[in-house]
Amino acid sequence: MPDNRRSQNITQGIQRTPSRAMLRAVGFGDDDFTKPIVGVANGYSTLTPCNKGLNDLALRAEAGLKEANAMPQVFGTITVSDGISMGTEGMKYSLVSREVIADSIEVVCNAQSMDGVLAIGGCDKNMPGAAIAIARLNIPAVFVYGGTIKPGHHNGQDLTVVSAFEAVGQYSAGKIDKEELTNIERFSCPGAGSCGGMYTANTMSSALEVMGLSLPYSSTMAAEDAEKAESTEKSARVLVEAIKKQILPSQLLTRKAFENAIAVIMAIGGSTNAILHLLAIARSIGVDLSIDDFETIRGKVPVLCDLKPSGRYVATDLHRAGGIPQVMKILLVNGLLHGDALTVTGQTIAEVLADVPDAPPTNQDVIRPWDNPMYAQGHLAILKGNLATEGAVAKISGVKQSKMKGSARVFESEEDCLDAILAGKIQAGDILVVRYEGPKGGPGMREMLAPTSAIIGAGLGDSVGLITDGRFSGGTYGLVVGHVAPEAAVGGTIALVQEGDSITIDAAARSLHLNCSEEELAQRRANWQPPKPRYTTGVLAKYVKLVSSSSLGAVTDLELT
């Protein structure tokens, strides 16, 4: 088969004369119609530092594809900034943007009969959005991460955007003054790149590297370093070879690949959002993956990396210490990685890691050796109980006590919860319940970085719990439980919690329980009425109609037949 097996549908034959006429206008010549056409899905925007540098990478990819005898066609896809929209109504569009990104890449690549796709992204939803599209398309593909931001510096400390969120809580609690708050704001984000800790963007870029969709070491490179542009050009050449060899996403995104990704995410202390996104990607490629698989793997994999938000270091530090390949090699030699999983380079994971040392360098402490982990088991625990019969996700790294029993403080929105924290109305022993923020109820399953950061900033991180049917930013830590399913909007038990109820969060026992009799719950359930839709037109109204439970990845194409 020719390398242009798909694009020949629009370039070959007398009937395609009009198509060729239009392609000539965008740069095709006589010799180009037999070359593979590669879409370059460019997430560039000046909305956020995460995506600020992507256009330069798109141009480098375009040049690399041409040199490799392919015909690139660049098109745009969207992004929204989680960090900027956090704590506002706009954050309801964040998870929705994952679907828009996926849909837009699928639409263009199929409408234009493209032979392959090189997707470039930066902010949180760019990675899973692109991966979902790649899974649906099942054409040769590579993902290029725009790179991580370098840390800001102030008073001898490394800063990230989460430093600014936590500073709000510190200021409200009287721990810092306005001048210090302003300085933290000024120095937290020094340039281009995605948020610097092991937050959602760096977690998902790492996952795509592990699953073979991105090149080795590319997920932890700094956006502003020359190696990022060089890796982009190399990615373009690798993709053209993948087109020739027909290395397809269905060969990469296997059950073994997802198990590898989960293992690495546990080892690096990654974001809770990875669970939501990997479930969605798995469904798009037809791999049987459930929320319980994360708990199974968690019990086997230690946390090896000392990374923010709960740790000390940022992604650029991890890169200097050996990056994701070093973490993978430690897991591989200890039997926790499938070495025979394939990558877009055509090599297996074991082949890619062949020259990586079995143990991390001794002159650093970002990556711990196998026999001295940060934590003996993974940090993303799946909790179940009468408050979450389908499951909930707790991030337990950096938590001094894994069990808490307290009185419920019930809030019907994130804003109400944040106001109470900043007003000093939350006390040690309280368990905050933020509901009607799920996929349907929000809608859009907002992240709760503002209230969780305010709790940390106020010094209550070890004494206050928080549960929600919404999500948490990758920058969140503390005893917080998100993704509670079934959500409040569909009548989940979280909708029945009343002010002052006793709740037990037990991460060790993987339990989330409302301490209330079944008879009382039955009576409350009989009296419960679903709320009126918050949106009746537009994208959020459509999203409510289509979106699944968070326990299934909050996908929008689950029950279309």
For each residue, the residues with C-beta under 8 A, 3 or more apart:
1: 5 246
2: 5 8 34
3: 35 36 70 115 243 244
4: 7 8 11 33 34 35 36 37 115
5: 1 2 8 115
6: 9 37 113 114 115 139
7: 4 10 11 36 37 112 113 114 115
8: 2 4 5 11 12 34 113
9: 6 12 16 113
10: 7 16 19 23 112 113
11: 4 7 8 16 19 20 23 33 34 37
12: 8 9 16 33
13: 16
14: 17
15:
16: 9 10 11 12 13 19 20
17: 14 20 21
18: 21 22
19: 10 11 16 22 23
20: 11 16 17 23 24 28 33
21: 17 18 24 25
22: 18 19 25 26
23: 10 11 19 20 26 27 28 32 33
24: 20 21 27 28 29
25: 21 22
26: 22 23 73
27: 23 24 32
28: 20 23 24 32 33 71
29: 24 32
30: 33
31: 34 35
32: 23 27 28 29 35 71
33: 4 11 12 20 23 28 30
34: 2 4 8 11 31
35: 3 4 31 32 69 70 71
36: 3 4 7 70 71 115 116 240 243
37: 4 6 7 11 70 71 72 73 112 113 114 115
38: 65 70 71 72 73 114 115 116 117 118 236 239 240 243
39: 72 73 74 75 105 108 109 112 114 116 117 118
40: 58 61 62 65 72 73 74 75 117 118 120
41: 75 76 77 104 105 108 109 117 118 119 120 121 130 133
42: 54 55 58 74 75 76 77 120
43: 51 54 76 77 78 79 101 119 120 121 122 123 126 130 146
44: 51 52 54 55 58 76 120
45: 48 51 52 54 78 79
46: 51 52
47: 51 79 80 81 84
48: 45 51 52 79 81 83 84 122 123
49: 52 149 189 191 192 193 194
50: 79 81 122 123 124 126 146 149 193 194 195 201
51: 43 44 45 46 47 48 54 79 121 122 123 126 146
52: 44 45 46 48 49 122 192 193 223
53: 56 57 122 146 147 192 193 223 224 228
54: 42 43 44 45 51 57 58 120 121 122 146
55: 42 44 58 59
56: 53 59 60 229
57: 53 54 60 61 120 144 146 228 229 232
58: 40 42 44 54 55 61 62 74 120
59: 55 56 62 63
60: 56 57 63 64 229 232 233 236
61: 40 57 58 64 65 72 118 120 144 232 233 235 236
62: 40 58 59 65 66 72 74 236
63: 59 60 66 67 233 236
64: 60 61 67 68 232 233 234 235 236 237
65: 38 40 61 62 68 70 71 72 118 236 239 240
66: 62 63 69 70 71 72
67: 63 64 236 237
68: 64 65 236 237 240 241
69: 35 66 240
70: 3 35 36 37 38 65 66 115 116 236 239 240 243
71: 28 32 35 36 37 38 65 66
72: 37 38 39 40 61 62 65 66 118 236
73: 26 37 38 39 40 112 114
74: 39 40 42 58 62
75: 39 40 41 42 108
76: 41 42 43 44
77: 41 42 43 101 104 105 119 121 126 129 130
78: 43 45 97 100 101 104
79: 43 45 47 48 50 51 97 101 121 122 123 125 126
80: 47 85 90 93 94 97 123 125
81: 47 48 50 84 85 123
82: 85 86 91 94 123 124 125 200 447 473
83: 48 86 161 195
84: 47 48 81 90
85: 80 81 82 88 90 91 93 94
86: 82 83 91 165 447 449 450 473
87: 91 414 415 418 449 450
88: 85 91
89: 92
90: 80 84 85 93
91: 82 85 86 87 88 94 444 446 447
92: 89 96 442 443 444 446 540
93: 80 85 90 96 97 444 539 540
94: 80 82 85 91 97 98 124 125 444 446 447
95: 98 99 125 276 439 444 445 471 554
96: 92 93 99 100 443 444 539 540 543
97: 78 79 80 93 94 100 101 125 129
98: 94 95 101 102 125 128 129 132 277 280
99: 95 96 102 103 129 132 543 556
100: 78 96 97 103 104 129 539
101: 43 77 78 79 97 98 104 105 121 125 126 129 130 132 133
102: 98 99 105 106 128 129 130 132 133 136 284
103: 99 100 106 107 133
104: 41 77 78 100 101 107 108 133
105: 39 41 77 101 102 108 109 117 119 129 130 133 134 137
106: 102 103 109 110 133 136 137
107: 103 104 110 111
108: 39 41 75 104 105 111 112 114
109: 39 41 105 106 112 114 117 133 137 139
110: 106 107 113 114 137
111: 107 108
112: 7 10 37 39 73 108 109
113: 6 7 8 9 10 37 110
114: 6 7 37 38 39 73 108 109 110 117 139
115: 3 4 5 6 7 36 37 38 70 139 140 243
116: 36 38 39 70 139 140 141 239 240 242 243
117: 38 39 40 41 105 109 114 133 134 137 139 140 141
118: 38 39 40 41 61 65 72 141 142 143 144 235 236 239
119: 41 43 77 105 126 130 133 134 141 142 143 144
120: 40 41 42 43 44 54 57 58 61 143 144 146 232
121: 41 43 51 54 77 79 101 126 127 129 130 143 144 145 146
122: 43 48 50 51 52 53 54 79 126 145 146 147 193 194 201 223
123: 43 48 50 51 79 80 81 82 126 194 201
124: 50 82 94 127 194 199 200 201 204 273 474
125: 79 80 82 94 95 97 98 101 128 129
126: 43 50 51 77 79 101 119 121 122 123 129 130 146 201
127: 121 124 130 131 143 145 201 204 205 207 208 277
128: 98 102 125 131 132 204 277 280 281
129: 77 97 98 99 100 101 102 105 121 125 126 132 133
130: 41 43 77 101 102 105 119 121 126 127 133 134 143
131: 127 128 134 135 143 208 213 253 277 281 284
132: 98 99 101 102 128 129 135 136 280 281 284
133: 41 101 102 103 104 105 106 109 117 119 129 130 136 137
134: 105 117 119 130 131 137 138 139 141 143 213 249 253
135: 131 132 138 249 253 281 284 285
136: 102 106 132 133 284
137: 105 106 109 110 117 133 134 141 249
138: 134 135 248 249 250 285
139: 6 109 114 115 116 117 134 248 249
140: 115 116 117 239 242 243 246 247 248 249 344
141: 116 117 118 119 134 137 213 239 242 249 344
142: 118 119 213 214 215 235 236 238 239 242 344
143: 118 119 120 121 127 130 131 134 208 213 214
144: 57 61 118 119 120 121 214 218 231 232 235
145: 121 122 127 194 205 208 209 214 218 219 221
146: 43 50 51 53 54 57 120 121 122 126 192 193 194 223 228
147: 53 122 192 193 194 221 222 223 224 225 228
148: 193 194 195 196 201 202 205 220 221 222 223 314 315 316 319
149: 49 50 160 189 190 191 192 193 194 195 196 222 223
150: 190 191 193 196 222 224 316
151: 158 159 160 190 196 314 316
152: 158 159 160 163 187 188 189 190
153: 156 157 158 159 187 190
154: 157 159 183 184 187
155:
156: 153
157: 153 154 163
158: 151 152 153 196 308 313 314
159: 151 152 153 154 163 164 184 187 188
160: 149 151 152 163 188 189 195 196 197 199 308 314 475
161: 83 164 165 188 189 195 196 475
162: 165 166 195 197 199 308 309 449 453 473 475
163: 152 157 159 160 166 167 184 188
164: 159 161 167 168 184 185 188 189
165: 86 161 162 168 169 449 450 453 454 457 475
166: 162 163 169 170 453 454 456 457
167: 163 164 170 171 176 180 181 184 185 457
168: 164 165 171 172 181 422 450 453 454 457
169: 165 166 172 173 421 422 453 454 455 456 457 458
170: 166 167 173 175 176 181 457 458
171: 167 168 174 175 176 177 178 180 181 457
172: 168 169 421 422 424 454 457 458
173: 169 170 424 457 458 459
174: 171
175: 170 171 457 459
176: 167 170 171 180 181 184
177: 171 180 181
178: 171 181 182
179: 182 183
180: 167 171 176 177 183 184
181: 167 168 170 171 176 177 178 184 185
182: 178 179 185 186
183: 154 179 180 186 187
184: 154 159 163 164 167 176 180 181 187 188
185: 164 167 181 182 188
186: 182 183
187: 152 153 154 159 183 184 190
188: 152 159 160 161 163 164 184 185
189: 49 149 152 160 161 164
190: 149 150 151 152 153 187
191: 49 149 150 223 224
192: 49 52 53 146 147 149 223 224
193: 49 50 52 53 122 146 147 148 149 150 196 222 223 224
194: 49 50 122 123 124 145 146 147 148 149 199 201 202 205 223
195: 50 83 148 149 160 161 162 199 200 201 202 474 475
196: 148 149 150 151 158 160 161 193 199 202 308 314 315 316
197: 160 162 202 307 308 309 314 315 474 475
198: 202 203 268 269 270 271 305 307 308 309 311 315 318 474
199: 124 160 162 194 195 196 202 203 271 308 309 473 474 475
200: 82 124 195 203 204 271 273 274 473 474
201: 50 122 123 124 126 127 148 194 195 204 205 474
202: 148 194 195 196 197 198 199 205 206 219 220 270 315 474
203: 198 199 200 206 207 265 268 270 271 273 274 474
204: 124 127 128 200 201 207 208 271 273 274 277
205: 127 145 148 194 201 202 208 209 214 218 219 220
206: 202 203 209 210 219 220 264 265 268 270 324
207: 127 203 204 210 211 261 264 265 270 274 277 278
208: 127 131 143 145 204 205 211 213 214 219
209: 145 205 206 212 213 214 215 216 217 218 219 324
210: 206 207 257 260 261 264 324 328
211: 207 208 252 253 257 258 260 261 341
212: 209 252 257 341 342 343 344 345 349
213: 131 134 141 142 143 208 209 249 252 253 344
214: 142 143 144 145 205 208 209 218 219 235 344
215: 142 209 218 231 234 235 238 344 345
216: 209 323 324 325 352
217: 209 220 221 231 319 323 324 325
218: 144 145 205 209 214 215 221 228 231 235
219: 145 202 205 206 208 209 214 323 324
220: 148 202 205 206 217 315 316 318 319 323 324
221: 145 147 148 217 218 225 227 228 231 319
222: 147 148 149 150 193 225 228 316 319
223: 52 53 122 146 147 148 149 191 192 193 194 228
224: 53 147 150 191 192 193 228
225: 147 221 222 228
226: 229 230
227: 221 230 231
228: 53 57 146 147 218 221 222 223 224 225 231 232
229: 56 57 60 226 232 233
230: 226 227 233 234
231: 144 215 217 218 221 227 228 234 235
232: 57 60 61 64 120 144 228 229 235 236
233: 60 61 63 64 229 230 236 237
234: 64 215 230 231 237 238
235: 61 64 118 142 144 214 215 218 231 232 238 239
236: 38 60 61 62 63 64 65 67 68 70 72 118 142 232 233 239 240
237: 64 67 68 233 234 240 241
238: 142 215 234 235 241 242 344 345
239: 38 65 70 116 118 140 141 142 235 236 242 243 344
240: 36 38 65 68 69 70 116 236 237 243 244
241: 68 237 238 244 245 345 346
242: 116 140 141 142 238 239 245 246 247 344 346
243: 3 36 38 70 115 116 140 239 240 246
244: 3 240 241
245: 241 242 346
246: 1 140 242 243
247: 140 242 251 252 342 344 346
248: 138 139 140 251 252
249: 134 135 137 138 139 140 141 213 252 253 285
250: 138 253 254 285 286
251: 247 248 254 342
252: 211 212 213 247 248 249 257 341 342 343 344
253: 131 134 135 211 213 249 250 257 258 281 282 285 287
254: 250 251 257 258 287 341 342
255: 258 259 287 288 289
256: 259 260 338 340 341
257: 210 211 212 252 253 254 260 261 338 341
258: 211 253 254 255 261 262 278 281 282 287 289 293
259: 255 256 262 263 293 297 338
260: 210 211 256 257 263 264 328 337 338 341 349
261: 207 210 211 257 258 264 265 274 278
262: 258 259 265 266 274 278 293 294 297
263: 259 260 266 267 297 300 301 331 336 337
264: 206 207 210 260 261 267 268 270 324 327 328 331 337
265: 203 206 207 261 262 268 270 271 274 380
266: 262 263 269 270 297 298 301 302 303 377 378 379 380
267: 263 264 301 302 303 304 305 327 330 331 378
268: 198 203 206 264 265 303 304 305 307 318 324 327
269: 198 266 303 305 307 310 311 374 379 397
270: 198 202 203 206 207 264 265 266 274 380 474
271: 198 199 200 203 204 265 274 472 473 474
272: 275 276 380 393 395 471 472 474 476 482 483
273: 124 200 203 204 276 277 447 471 472 473 474
274: 200 203 204 207 261 262 265 270 271 277 278 380
275: 272 278 279 291 294 380 393 483
276: 95 272 273 279 280 471 483 550 553 554
277: 98 127 128 131 204 207 273 274 280 281 553
278: 207 258 261 262 274 275 281 282 289 553
279: 275 276 282 283 289 290 291 551 552 553 555
280: 98 128 132 276 277 283 284 553 554 555
281: 128 131 132 135 253 258 277 278 284 285 553
282: 253 258 278 279 285 287 288 289 553
283: 279 280 286 287 289 552 553 555 558
284: 102 131 132 135 136 280 281 555
285: 135 138 249 250 253 281 282
286: 250 283
287: 253 254 255 258 282 283
288: 255 282
289: 255 258 278 279 282 283 293
290: 279 293
291: 275 279 294 295 382 390 391 393 551
292: 295 296 382 391
293: 258 259 262 289 290 296 297
294: 262 275 291 297 298 380 382
295: 291 292 298 299 381 382 510
296: 292 293 299 300
297: 259 262 263 266 293 294 300 301 378
298: 266 294 295 301 377 378 379 380 381 382
299: 295 296 377 378
300: 263 296 297 336 377 378
301: 263 266 267 297 298 331 336 377 378
302: 266 267 370 373 374 375 376 377 378
303: 266 267 268 269 373 374 375 377 378 379 397
304: 267 268 327 330 367 368 370 373 374
305: 198 267 268 269 311 313 318 327 366 367 368 374
306: 311 312 313 365 366 368 374
307: 197 198 268 269 311 312 313 314 315 317 318 366
308: 158 160 162 196 197 198 199 311 312 313 314 475
309: 162 197 198 199 398 474 475 476 477
310: 269 397 398 477
311: 198 269 305 306 307 308 374 397 398
312: 306 307 308
313: 158 305 306 307 308 317 318 366
314: 148 151 158 160 196 197 307 308 317 318
315: 148 196 197 198 202 220 307 318 319
316: 148 150 151 196 220 222 319 320
317: 307 313 314 320 321 364 366
318: 198 220 268 305 307 313 314 315 321 322 323 324 366 367
319: 148 217 220 221 222 315 316 323
320: 316 317 364 366
321: 317 318 326 360 361 364 366 367
322: 318 325 326 327 356 357 360 361 367
323: 216 217 219 220 318 319 326 327
324: 206 209 210 216 217 219 220 264 268 318 327 328
325: 216 217 322 328 329 352 353 356
326: 321 322 323 329 330 356 357 360 367
327: 264 267 268 304 305 322 323 324 330 331 367
328: 210 260 264 324 325 331 332 337 349 353 356
329: 325 326 332 333 353 356 357 358
330: 267 304 326 327 333 334 358 359 360 367 369 370
331: 263 264 267 301 327 328 334 336 337
332: 328 329 335 336 337 339 349 350 353
333: 329 330 358
334: 330 331 370
335: 332
336: 263 300 301 331 332
337: 260 263 264 328 331 332 349
338: 256 257 259 260 341 349
339: 332 348 349 350 353
340: 256 348 349 350
341: 211 212 252 254 256 257 260 338 348 349
342: 212 247 251 252 254 346 347 348 349
343: 212 252 346 347 348 349 352
344: 140 141 142 212 213 214 215 238 239 242 247 252
345: 212 215 238 241 352
346: 241 242 245 247 342 343
347: 342 343 351 352
348: 339 340 341 342 343 351 352
349: 212 260 328 332 337 338 339 340 341 342 343 352 353
350: 332 339 340 353 354
351: 347 348 354
352: 216 325 343 345 347 348 349
353: 325 328 329 332 339 349 350 356
354: 350 351
355:
356: 322 325 326 328 329 353
357: 322 326 329 360 361
358: 329 330 333
359: 330 369 370
360: 321 322 326 330 357 364 366 367 368 369
361: 321 322 357 364 367
362:
363:
364: 317 320 321 360 361 367
365: 306 368
366: 305 306 307 313 317 318 320 321 360
367: 304 305 318 321 322 326 327 330 360 361 364
368: 304 305 306 360 365 372 373 374
369: 330 359 360 372
370: 302 304 330 334 359 373
371:
372: 368 369
373: 302 303 304 368 370 376
374: 269 302 303 304 305 306 311 368 397
375: 302 303 378 379 397
376: 302 373
377: 266 298 299 300 301 302 303
378: 266 267 297 298 299 300 301 302 303 375 381
379: 266 269 298 303 375 395 396 397
380: 265 266 270 272 274 275 294 298 393 394 395 396
381: 295 298 378 393 394 395 396 507 510
382: 291 292 294 295 298 391 392 393 394 510
383: 388 391 392 393 394 481 505 506 507 510 511 512
384: 388 389 390 391 392 510 511 512
385: 388 389 511 512 513 514
386: 389 493 513 514 516 521
387: 392 467 484 493 494 497 503 512 513 514
388: 383 384 385 391 392 481 484 485 492 493 494 512
389: 384 385 386 485 486 492 493
390: 291 384 485 486 549 551
391: 291 292 382 383 384 388 483 485 551
392: 382 383 384 387 388 467 481 482 483 484 485 512
393: 272 275 291 380 381 382 383 481 482 483
394: 380 381 382 383 479 480 481 482 505 507 512
395: 272 379 380 381 472 476 477 480
396: 379 380 381 399 402 479 507
397: 269 303 310 311 374 375 379 477
398: 309 310 311 477 478
399: 396 402 462 477 478 479 507
400: 462
401: 404 462 479
402: 396 399 479 506 507 508
403: 504 505 506 507 508 509
404: 401 431 465 479 504 505
405: 502 503 504 505 515
406: 429 430 431 464 465 502 503
407: 429 430 431 500 501 502 503
408: 431 433 497 498 499 500 501 502 503
409: 420 426 430 431 432 433 499
410: 433 435 497 498 499
411: 414 416 417 420 432 433 434 435
412: 416 435 436
413: 416 417 434 436 437
414: 87 411 417 418 434 437 446 448 450 451 470
415: 87 418 419
416: 411 412 413 419 420
417: 411 413 414 420 421 432 434 448 451 466
418: 87 414 415 421 422 450 451 454
419: 415 416 422 423
420: 409 411 416 417 423 425 426
421: 169 172 417 418 425 426 451 454 455 458
422: 168 169 172 418 419 454
423: 419 420
424: 172 173 458
425: 420 421
426: 409 420 421 430 432 455 458 460 464
427: 430 464
428: 460 463 464
429: 406 407 463 464
430: 406 407 409 426 427 464 465
431: 404 406 407 408 409 464 465 466 467 503 505
432: 409 411 417 426 451 464 465 466 467
433: 408 409 410 411 466 467 468 494 497 503
434: 411 413 414 417 437 448 451 466 467 468 469 470
435: 410 411 412 438 441 468 469 487 488 494 495 497
436: 412 413 441 442 469 487 488 489 495 531
437: 413 414 434 441 442 445 446 448 468 469 470
438: 435 441 442 443 445 469 470 484 485 487 488 489 490 550
439: 95 442 443 444 445 487 543 547 548 549 550 554
440: 443 487 489 490 544 547
441: 435 436 437 438 469 487 488 489 490 531
442: 92 436 437 438 439 445 446 470 534
443: 92 96 438 439 440 534 535 540 543 544 547
444: 91 92 93 94 95 96 439 540 543
445: 95 437 438 439 442 469 470 471 550 554
446: 91 92 94 414 437 442 470 471
447: 82 86 91 94 273 470 471 472 473 476
448: 414 417 434 437 451 452 466 468 470 471 472 473 476 480 482
449: 86 87 162 165 452 453 472 473 475 476
450: 86 87 165 168 414 418 453 454
451: 414 417 418 421 432 434 448 454 455 466
452: 448 449 455 456 466 472 473 476 477 478 480
453: 162 165 166 168 169 449 450 456 457 475 476
454: 165 166 168 169 172 418 421 422 450 451 457 458
455: 169 421 426 451 452 458 460 461 464 466 478
456: 166 169 452 453 459 460 461 477 478
457: 165 166 167 168 169 170 171 172 173 175 453 454
458: 169 170 172 173 421 424 426 454 455
459: 173 175 456
460: 426 428 455 456 463 464
461: 455 456 464 477 478 479
462: 399 400 401 478 479
463: 428 429 460
464: 406 426 427 428 429 430 431 432 455 460 461 478 479
465: 404 406 430 431 432 479 480 481 503 505
466: 417 431 432 433 434 448 451 452 455 478 479 480 481
467: 387 392 431 432 433 434 480 481 482 484 494 503 505 512
468: 433 434 435 437 448 471 472 480 481 482 484
469: 434 435 436 437 438 441 445 482 483 484 485 487 488 489 492 494 550
470: 414 434 437 438 442 445 446 447 448 482
471: 95 272 273 276 445 446 447 448 468 482 483 550
472: 271 272 273 395 447 448 449 452 468 476 480 482
473: 82 86 162 199 200 271 273 447 448 449 452 476
474: 124 195 197 198 199 200 201 202 203 270 271 272 273 309
475: 160 161 162 165 195 197 199 308 309 449 453
476: 272 309 395 447 448 449 452 453 472 473 480
477: 309 310 395 397 398 399 452 456 461 480
478: 398 399 452 455 456 461 462 464 466
479: 394 396 399 401 402 404 461 462 464 465 466 505 507
480: 394 395 448 452 465 466 467 468 472 476 477
481: 383 388 392 393 394 465 466 467 468 484 505 512
482: 272 392 393 394 448 467 468 469 470 471 472
483: 272 275 276 391 392 393 469 471 550 551
484: 387 388 392 438 467 468 469 481 487 492 494 512
485: 388 389 390 391 392 438 469 492 549 550 551
486: 389 390 490 491 492 493 549
487: 435 436 438 439 440 441 469 484 490 492 494 549 550
488: 435 436 438 441 469 491 492 494 495
489: 436 438 440 441 469 495 530 531
490: 438 440 441 486 487 530 549
491: 486 488 495 525 528 530
492: 388 389 469 484 485 486 487 488 495
493: 386 387 388 389 486 496 497 514 521
494: 387 388 433 435 467 469 484 487 488 497
495: 435 436 488 489 491 492 528
496: 493 514 521 524 525 528
497: 387 408 410 433 435 493 494 501 503 514
498: 408 410 501 524
499: 408 409 410
500: 407 408
501: 407 408 497 498 514 515 516
502: 405 406 407 408 514 515 516
503: 387 405 406 407 408 431 433 465 467 497 512 513 514 515
504: 403 404 405 511 512 513 515
505: 383 394 403 404 405 431 465 467 479 481 511 512
506: 383 402 403 509 510 511 512 513
507: 381 383 394 396 399 402 403 479 510
508: 402 403
509: 403 506
510: 295 381 382 383 384 506 507
511: 383 384 385 504 505 506
512: 383 384 385 387 388 392 394 467 481 484 503 504 505 506
513: 385 386 387 503 504 506
514: 385 386 387 493 496 497 501 502 503 521
515: 405 501 502 503 504
516: 386 501 502 520 521
517: 520 521
518: 521 522
519: 522 523
520: 516 517 523 524
521: 386 493 496 514 516 517 518 524 525
522: 518 519 525 526
523: 519 520 526 527
524: 496 498 520 521 527 528
525: 491 496 521 522 528
526: 522 523
527: 523 524
528: 491 495 496 524 525
529:
530: 489 490 491
531: 436 441 489 534
532:
533: 536 541 544
534: 442 443 531 540
535: 443 538 540 541 544
536: 533 541
537: 541
538: 535 541 542
539: 93 96 100 542 543
540: 92 93 96 443 444 534 535 543 544
541: 533 535 536 537 538 544 545
542: 538 539 545 546
543: 96 99 439 443 444 539 540 546 547 556
544: 440 443 533 535 540 541 547
545: 541 542
546: 542 543 556 557 560
547: 439 440 443 543 544 554 555 556
548: 439 552 553 554 555 556 558 559
549: 390 439 485 486 487 490 552 554
550: 276 438 439 445 469 471 483 485 487 553 554
551: 279 291 390 391 483 485
552: 279 283 548 549 555 558
553: 276 277 278 279 280 281 282 283 548 550
554: 95 276 280 439 445 547 548 549 550
555: 279 280 283 284 547 548 552 558
556: 99 543 546 547 548
557: 546 560
558: 283 548 552 555
559: 548
560: 546 557
561:
